[in-house]
Amino acid sequence: MATSDAVTDVPRAVAGQLSVVMPCYNGERFIAAAIDSVLAQTHTDIELIVVDDGSTDGSLDVVHRYGDKVRLLTQTNQGPSAARNHGIYSATGEYVAFLDADDWWEPRFAEVMVAALKQADAVLAYCGWQNVYTEGSSPPPFVPPEYENENKRVTLLSNASLWPIHAMLTRRNALLEIGAFDVRLPACEDYDLWLKLTFTRPIVRVPEVFAYYRHHKALADTDKRGRDAEYLFNIKKAFVAAYPEWVSDLSADTLRECIEGRLMRRGFQCYWKHELKSARRIFRTALRERAYRVKDLKYLLPALLPEAAYLALFGRTNKS
């Protein structure tokens, strides 16, 4: 299933039921723990859908051991967005939550989140989470602030990291209305979804830590922050262009700060941290899109140099 609009016929939702969509690609090592955390939920009306995204390890063998406790869908490898969409369009629950194959929840996650969503008549509920490092010490848990206020839209446009995908729960009909995840986006597709889903509809905070993200030590990706900043910039521009009526009362200066200003802020963060490949990419984007102030040009213009020359000029390589 390459695109969300490839599916036109979806099951009728079961009132009160929660569908948990778990994309999996080579998740053999941790998927049992993720599945167990869903099966241990105190909210018992749960449909667990595992979407195997073309795994080549023993993930399927692990899932098969759970029998009919899990609905297993399979597809060729197309990435997490396509896998989540496959699950969304196959789900039968009134509510949908996402849990990756290496993360887990506290047992009361579903019970409390569904209750909060219903009581607030909101489109999305979000909660606190903790990043758990597989190597080294982990940071403390984090409870996000209350975003449902008069500044919510500016906050949404300004900040990409409001909540991780496993620390939220939403209504399936709302996902269907917006077409679920945009599989054309190579990254930041969850942020794109949050904008469309919550910009004009209420959300509710659950100020408890229920979700855990397993943080793996990955190979250094020296341009990831730069790429993500560029994707976020493009997502924001496309969103404002697609929904001008939603931002018509926001001033031009406010929109500029939310979009161009945030791009430049990220670029300078990378620059001063000597994450030079990311800084160079962001600065080049800012130059191309004219998303800068004249006084910034002394930092931006060197980014037009070839990468090797830019890194040599500033004397340090990227550390991200």
C-alpha positions in Angstrom: 0.0 0.0 0.0 2.1 2.9 -1.3 -0.3 5.8 -0.7 -3.1 6.5 1.7 -5.6 7.2 -1.0 -5.1 3.7 -2.4 -7.7 2.4 0.0 -11.3 3.6 -0.4 -13.2 1.0 1.6 -12.6 0.8 5.3 -14.3 -1.2 8.1 -17.0 0.2 10.2 -15.7 1.4 13.6 -16.6 -0.4 16.8 -17.6 2.2 19.4 -15.2 2.3 22.4 -12.7 0.0 20.8 -9.0 1.0 20.6 -7.0 -0.1 17.6 -3.3 -0.2 18.3 -1.2 -0.1 15.1 2.3 -1.5 15.5 4.6 -1.2 12.4 7.5 -3.6 12.4 10.6 -3.9 10.4 13.2 -6.3 11.7 11.9 -5.9 15.3 12.6 -9.4 16.5 14.6 -8.3 19.4 12.0 -6.2 21.2 8.6 -6.8 19.6 7.5 -9.3 22.2 7.9 -6.7 24.9 5.9 -4.2 22.9 3.1 -6.7 22.3 3.1 -7.7 25.9 2.7 -4.1 27.0 -0.4 -3.8 24.8 -1.9 -7.1 26.0 -1.4 -6.0 29.6 -3.5 -2.9 29.2 -6.3 -2.4 31.7 -8.5 -1.1 28.9 -9.6 -4.5 27.6 -11.4 -3.5 24.4 -8.3 -3.4 22.2 -7.5 -4.6 18.7 -3.7 -5.0 18.2 -2.6 -4.8 14.6 1.0 -5.6 13.7 2.0 -4.5 10.2 5.1 -6.3 9.2 6.9 -4.0 6.7 8.9 -6.7 4.9 11.0 -7.9 7.8 13.9 -10.2 7.0 14.6 -11.4 10.6 12.5 -13.5 12.9 9.9 -10.9 13.6 7.1 -12.9 12.0 7.9 -16.0 14.1 7.6 -13.9 17.3 4.2 -12.5 16.2 2.9 -15.9 15.2 3.4 -17.2 18.7 0.6 -14.8 19.9 -2.0 -16.5 17.7 -5.3 -14.7 17.4 -4.3 -12.1 20.1 -2.7 -10.2 17.3 -4.0 -9.2 13.8 -1.0 -9.6 11.5 -0.8 -7.7 8.3 2.2 -8.0 5.9 3.5 -5.8 3.1 6.6 -5.3 1.1 9.0 -2.9 2.7 7.6 0.6 2.1 8.5 2.4 5.3 6.7 3.2 8.6 4.2 5.7 7.2 2.8 3.2 4.7 2.8 0.5 7.4 0.8 2.8 9.7 -1.6 3.7 7.0 -2.1 0.0 6.2 -3.0 -0.5 9.9 -5.3 2.6 10.1 -7.3 1.6 7.1 -7.7 -2.0 8.3 -8.5 -1.0 11.9 -12.0 -1.4 13.4 -11.6 0.7 16.5 -13.2 4.1 17.2 -9.8 5.2 18.6 -6.2 4.6 17.2 -2.9 4.7 18.9 0.6 3.9 17.5 3.3 1.8 19.2 6.5 1.0 17.4 7.9 -2.6 17.8 10.6 -1.6 20.2 8.7 0.8 22.5 6.2 0.1 25.3 3.4 1.5 27.5 2.4 1.5 31.1 -0.7 -0.8 31.7 -3.0 2.2 32.2 -2.1 4.1 29.1 -5.2 3.1 27.1 -7.6 3.4 29.9 -6.6 6.9 31.0 -6.0 8.2 27.5 -9.4 7.0 26.1 -11.2 8.5 29.1 -9.4 11.8 28.7 -10.2 12.0 25.0 -13.9 11.2 25.6 -14.3 13.6 28.6 -12.7 16.5 26.7 -14.4 15.7 23.4 -11.0 16.2 21.9 -9.4 14.9 18.7 -6.1 13.9 20.3 -4.8 13.1 23.8 -1.1 13.2 24.6 0.8 12.2 27.7 4.3 12.2 29.2 7.1 9.8 28.1 10.6 8.8 28.8 13.5 8.0 26.4 15.2 4.8 27.5 18.7 4.4 26.2 19.9 0.9 25.3 23.4 2.1 26.2 24.3 4.4 29.0 22.1 6.3 31.4 18.7 7.5 30.4 17.3 11.1 30.8 14.5 11.6 33.3 10.9 11.3 32.1 9.2 14.3 30.6 5.6 15.6 31.0 4.8 18.1 28.2 3.0 21.4 29.0 -0.6 22.2 28.3 -0.9 23.2 24.6 -4.6 23.7 24.4 -4.6 27.5 24.9 -4.9 30.7 23.0 -1.4 30.2 21.6 -1.8 26.7 20.5 -1.6 27.4 16.7 1.6 29.4 17.1 3.0 26.6 19.3 2.1 24.0 16.7 3.7 25.9 13.9 6.8 26.7 15.9 7.6 23.4 17.5 7.9 20.1 15.8 8.6 17.9 18.9 5.3 18.3 20.8 4.8 14.6 21.6 6.2 11.4 20.1 4.0 9.1 18.1 3.7 6.5 20.9 2.6 9.1 23.5 -0.7 10.0 21.9 -4.1 8.6 21.0 -6.6 9.9 18.5 -9.9 9.3 16.8 -9.9 7.0 13.7 -12.5 9.0 11.8 -10.3 12.1 12.1 -7.3 10.2 10.6 -9.5 9.1 7.7 -10.7 12.7 7.1 -7.2 14.0 6.6 -5.9 11.0 4.7 -3.6 9.6 7.4 0.2 9.9 6.9 1.6 11.4 3.8 3.9 8.6 2.5 5.6 11.0 0.1 7.4 12.6 3.1 10.8 11.0 3.8 10.8 12.3 7.4 8.8 14.4 9.8 5.5 12.9 8.5 4.2 12.7 12.0 4.5 16.5 12.4 2.7 17.0 9.1 -0.1 14.8 10.5 -0.3 16.7 13.8 -0.7 20.0 12.1 -3.6 18.8 9.9 -5.2 16.9 12.8 -5.0 19.3 15.6 -4.6 22.9 14.3 -8.3 23.7 14.4 -9.5 20.9 16.8 -9.1 20.6 20.5 -6.5 18.4 22.2 -6.1 17.2 25.8 -3.1 16.6 27.9 -2.7 13.7 30.3 0.0 14.8 32.8 1.3 11.3 33.5 4.2 9.3 32.1 2.7 6.3 30.2 5.0 5.9 27.2 8.6 4.7 26.8 10.8 5.1 23.8 13.7 2.8 23.4 16.6 4.9 22.1 19.2 2.9 20.2 22.8 4.0 19.5 22.7 4.5 15.8 25.4 5.1 13.2 26.2 8.8 13.0 24.1 10.6 10.5 25.9 13.8 10.1 23.2 15.6 8.1 20.1 14.4 9.9 19.3 17.6 11.8 19.8 19.6 8.6 17.5 17.4 6.6 14.8 17.4 9.2 15.0 21.2 9.5 14.5 21.4 5.7 11.6 19.0 5.7 9.9 20.9 8.6 10.3 24.2 6.7 8.7 22.7 3.6 5.9 21.1 5.6 5.0 24.4 7.3 5.1 26.3 4.0 2.9 23.7 2.3 0.5 23.7 5.3 0.0 27.4 5.3 -0.5 27.4 1.5 -3.1 24.6 1.7 -5.0 26.1 4.6 -4.8 29.9 4.4 -8.1 30.3 6.2 -6.7 28.6 9.3 -3.9 31.2 9.6 -5.6 34.2 8.3 -5.7 36.0 11.6 -2.0 35.4 12.3 0.2 38.3 11.3 2.9 38.0 8.6 5.5 38.6 11.3 4.2 35.7 13.4 4.1 33.3 10.4 7.6 34.4 9.4 8.9 33.7 12.9 7.2 30.3 13.0 8.6 29.2 9.7 11.7 31.2 8.5 12.7 32.2 12.1 12.6 28.6 13.3 14.6 27.4 10.4 17.3 30.0 11.1 17.3 29.3 14.8 17.9 25.6 14.1 20.7 26.5 11.7 22.5 28.6 14.3 22.1 25.9 16.9 23.9 23.5 14.6 26.5 26.1 13.7 27.4 26.9 17.3 27.5 23.2 18.2 29.9 22.7 15.2 27.4 20.4 13.5 28.6 21.9 10.3 27.0 19.6 7.7 23.6 20.3 9.1 24.3 24.0 9.5 25.5 24.3 5.9 22.4 22.5 4.6 20.0 24.7 6.6 21.9 27.9 5.6 21.7 26.9 2.0 18.0 26.3 2.3 17.6 29.7 3.9 19.5 31.4 1.1 17.4 29.5 -1.6 14.1 30.4 0.1 15.2 33.9 1.2 14.4 33.0 4.8 17.0 35.2 6.4 17.8 38.7 7.6 20.5 40.8 6.0 22.7 40.6 9.1 22.7 36.8 8.9 24.4 36.8 5.5 27.9 36.7 6.9 27.1 33.3 8.3 25.0 32.1 5.4 27.1 33.0 2.4 30.0 30.6 3.2 27.5 27.8 3.0 27.6 28.2 -0.8 31.1 26.7 -0.7 31.5 23.0 -1.6 31.0 20.9 1.5 34.7 20.0 1.9 35.8 23.6 1.7 33.1 24.7 4.2 34.2 22.1 6.7 37.8 22.9 6.2 37.1 26.6 6.6 35.5 26.2 10.0 38.0 23.6 11.1 35.8 21.0 12.6 33.6 18.2 11.4 30.0 17.5 12.2 29.4 15.8 15.5 25.7 14.9 15.2 
